[in-house]
């Protein structure tokens, strides 16, 4: 009895095939979602095992099944493996040559099994087919595979180089030695050694494939982890992972520091309630409750607190997820403080734009109506005067002249205010404070307006120290005083009185102009100082107002960091006042 029983070795080879299938099945369920080509690898090993079992059952099953079909299954399994490996390395190649090879192999085996039986030629046919297909597999894994992946595929490629080497030796041996055998399973000696070598190759192939897929899986996991880590830490918003059960934080990205001031490691192991990052505890309770009931929260706005105590507006999104069978929460907080500020600025810009539009409308209204009216009067009366002079009719000339004078003064006052207001709006009025005597300035303006006050027998008095020096813009303060005093005279009836007072306070000077005029309704106070709220009435002697005087006063006083206001009662009079800081 031979030391190496060929049938026993072949049986052990089948057992190895079955064990290999079990291993590949476990690999299949491990990686099938990530590597679709694994199904072809499993099919390849299954075809190999079925073919070998069919050969082992020769004599118990039909010869057509145990010889041509069984051997074709084994050769075809290598082609299927080649296609599966192409899918693994994502390099597709033509297969038509292999389909033709399988067809030629099958026809050759049929011919030399039934028409011209020759076991040695069938062995050469089998070995040669394996050499041709194995060369393609080795070339794929060692050459055609992308360089970055060759470190993973190289072990399997080397196994197929071994296949080529063993099968070439087998072909040489068959050609040189042709013992007379009744059948394949009756082989002895060297054939047993070749079968044992083939068994070692199949074990090595299974191990190397197992290693290749797991190494690729580890590389992909590491790559995915690196991508996740980079995305996680480079994200421009806070990302926090915590346990749902107790809120313990176990991961935080680097943006936590730039947004909240906390270092990521400072948060690990703590809870949100410990960090005091919620501005209101009620907000935190509501958020937690909604998350547990809905499972997900999308962009809810809350106020959060930084490490420094500073508050910031944030949009928080969160979702309950499972990590290693533990329910966790991934929370994302986007700092929208700048956006909120931009929205606030936009609203202010819109309000300013509306005010500018109103200002423009008021400006053109004054030009189109208020400025046009006095000039129409002047032109009309001048034409009447011209006609009467030509006809030497001098009756009423003094009345017309008085009206022309009054209209001209009103037009001049309006033009003056318009020019000053326009210059203030365009920034062409420069603020040039200088040392001046405020009392002396008031006295000069009183003198300038004496004719207007005497026409209505209005007494104008000044309660002030003999001299009061301060730093202010002379032109602006003169405009303010002229407007306030002329308004007081304009709206005070005949035989009334106007009192101008100057008081020195701790940090400022208080100037007031009080009249015994018609007074102003409190509902109109705000309109007096706004260009977009038209308010103008006739004086007690039908004097016309421009609607711009008090607006100019407000702007000029505010340039001095002062304040302007009024007190008034209908039928009693009004008191306009403003302050000027000492510094």
CORFEN-V236945 format. One record per backbone hydrogen bond with DSSP energy under -0.5 kcal/mol. NH is the residue of the N-H (numbers start at 1). CO is the residue of the C=O. Records with the same first field share a line. If there is no record, write none. Layout:
# CORFEN-V236945
NH->CO + CO
This chain:
# CORFEN-V236945
5->3
6->4
9->5
10->6
11->7
12->8
13->9
14->10
15->11
16->12
17->13
18->14
19->15
20->16
21->17
22->18
23->19
24->20
25->21
26->22
27->23
28->24
29->25
30->26
31->27
32->28
34->31
35->31
38->35
39->36
40->37
41->37
42->38
43->39
44->40
45->41
46->42
47->43
48->44
49->45
50->46
51->47
52->48
53->49
54->50
55->51
56->52
57->53
58->55
59->61
60->57
61->57
65->62
66->62
67->63
69->64
70->65
71->67
72->68
73->69
74->70
75->71
76->72
77->73
78->74 + 75
79->75
80->76
81->77
82->78
83->79
84->80
85->81
86->82
87->83
88->84
89->85
90->86
91->86
98->95
99->95
100->96
101->97
102->98
103->99
104->100
105->101
106->102
107->103
108->104
109->105
110->106
111->107
112->108
113->109 + 110
114->110
115->110 + 111
116->111
118->112
122->118
123->119
124->120
125->121
126->122
127->123
128->124
129->125
130->126
131->127
132->128
133->129
134->130
135->131
136->132
137->133
138->134
139->135
140->136
141->137
142->138
143->139
144->139
145->140
149->146
150->146 + 147
152->149
153->149
154->150
157->153
158->154
159->155
160->156
161->157
162->158
163->159
164->160
165->161
166->162
167->163
168->164
169->165
170->166
171->167
172->168
173->169
174->170
175->171
176->172
177->173
181->179
186->183
187->184
191->188
192->189
193->189
194->190
195->191
196->192
197->193
198->194
199->195
200->196
201->197
202->198
203->199
204->200
205->201
206->202
207->203
208->204
209->205
210->206
211->207
212->208
213->209
214->210
215->211
216->212
217->213
218->214
219->215
220->216
221->217
222->218
223->219
224->220
225->221
226->222
227->223
228->224
229->225
230->226
231->227
232->228
233->229
234->230
235->231
238->333
240->331
241->251
242->329
243->248
244->327
245->327
247->243
249->270
250->241
251->241
253->239
256->253
257->254
258->254
259->255
260->256
261->256 + 257
262->256
266->263
267->263 + 264
268->264
269->249
270->267
272->247
274->271
275->271
276->272
277->272
279->303
284->280
285->281
286->282
287->283
288->284
289->285
290->286
291->287
292->288
293->289
294->290
295->291
297->318
299->297
300->316
302->314
304->312
305->277
306->310
307->260
309->306
312->304
314->302
315->334
316->300 + 314
317->332
318->297
319->330
320->295
321->319 + 328
323->326
326->323
328->321
329->242
330->319
331->240 + 329
332->317
333->238
334->315 + 332
335->333
336->313 + 334
337->313
340->336
341->337
342->338
343->339
344->340
345->341
346->342
347->343
348->344
349->345
350->346
351->347
352->348
353->349
354->350
355->351
356->352
357->353
358->354
359->355
360->356
361->357
362->358
363->359
364->360
365->361
366->362
367->363
368->364
369->365
370->365
371->366
373->369
374->370
375->371
376->372
377->373
378->374
379->375
380->376
381->377
382->378
383->379
384->380
385->381
386->382
387->383
388->384
389->385
390->386
391->387
392->389
393->388
394->392
397->394
400->396
401->397
402->398
403->399
404->400
405->401
406->402
407->403
408->404
409->405
410->406
411->407
412->408
413->409
414->410
415->411
416->412
417->413
418->414
419->415
420->416
421->417
422->418
423->419
424->420
425->421
426->422
427->424
428->423
429->423
430->428
432->430
433->431
434->472
436->470
438->436 + 468
441->437
442->438
443->439
444->440
445->441
446->442
447->443
448->444
449->445
450->447
453->449
454->450
455->451
456->452 + 453
457->454
458->453
459->496
460->458
461->459 + 498
463->500
464->462
470->436
472->434 + 470
474->432 + 472
477->473
478->474
479->475
480->476
481->477
482->478
483->479
484->480
485->481
486->482
487->483
488->484
489->485
490->486
491->487
492->489
495->456
496->493
498->459
499->514
500->461
501->499 + 512
502->463
503->510
505->503 + 508
509->580
510->503
511->509 + 578
512->501
513->576
514->499
515->574
516->497
518->491
524->521
525->522
528->524 + 525
529->526
530->527
533->530
534->532
539->543
540->490
541->490
542->539
552->548
553->549
554->550
555->551
556->552
557->553
558->554
559->555
560->556 + 557
561->558
562->557
565->577
567->575
569->573
571->518
572->569
573->569
575->567
576->513
577->565
578->511
579->563
580->509
581->560
582->507
